């Protein structure tokens, strides 16, 4: 047991490269989605849908889609935060800051 403990605690992980890759991937995917008019805001879901009637109006008003992951855990949360940040920057550039008041509070990256 001592040998296993010393090996597992002695290692460090460099996530700098991984984070940079995620950021590039999120940006490229957002740009593709924007070209195809299929911009998505990813939400932290649960057993019950977190998308309400007001969110349907938001989707139509700002030409975006909400994706509720439900009770299924989606891959790397950092990726969805980074993708959403691309969407948030786009919405701010196009519509100003008022959209933030209407955004579903379960969106990754708005906590």
ABEGO torsion letter per residue (X at the ends): XAAAAAAAAABBBBAAAAAAAAAAAAAAAAAAAAAAGBBBBBBBBBABBABBAAAAAAAAAAGBBBBBAEABBBBBAAAAAAAAAAAAAAAAAAAEAAAAAABBAABBGAX
